[in-house]
């Protein structure tokens, strides 16, 4: 990957797992001790080990549990108040940048517009469309190919009830899992977006007419849900209704 470290704000779109791997490789370009190495995945110098374990002192990697909180974003301001030495670099990586709320996105806009010398930002997202235009306009945008049907059920356990056909007939387990997840409005929109993309691709790429027709029905159904997303505190009720009314094959 070309070293674009002179561009202080970058916005990368792709599958989360792939983006994390590419970000680590990019950071290795900047910090690896073995400058002559061809394959960074094989390097275990002190810097590379720390980068792979997200513990390098010159990288602050932010991973929101749900949406970004003001407290999490405040860590950026705690770091950025210090001037760096000449040629020193520091990177902020914002994983799942689409989970920035309006408040947290607006809080970092001024810094993204003109980061202090030596400070760099890499924002990762699986959906660039829901990133604020003001953030996109300040960023070098890179888009990486996404896997056709790869779904991270561990990260989004609710998805299995809509993608794995047999799960639609297990309402008791669904309700139990739903309560454990404690979804908010941002989580709900992200899950709807993943379902929309998944079935849209399935509609285009599948050969069987029956599968195409079902995928189209699901896409149209999800469009309606996106137009009327859950209000504050109503996500559980929203998903119960989605589950009960989700198109059946």
PyMOL commands that set and color helices and strands:
alter all, ss='L'
color gray80, all
select helices_A, chain A and resi 16-31+40-42+46-52+70-80+97-99+102-113+128-130+133-136+157-163+165-169+171-181+185-205+209-227+235-245
alter helices_A, ss='H'
color red, helices_A
select strands_A, chain A and resi 9-13+59-63+90-95+119-125+140-143
alter strands_A, ss='S'
color yellow, strands_A
deselect
rebuild
show_as cartoon
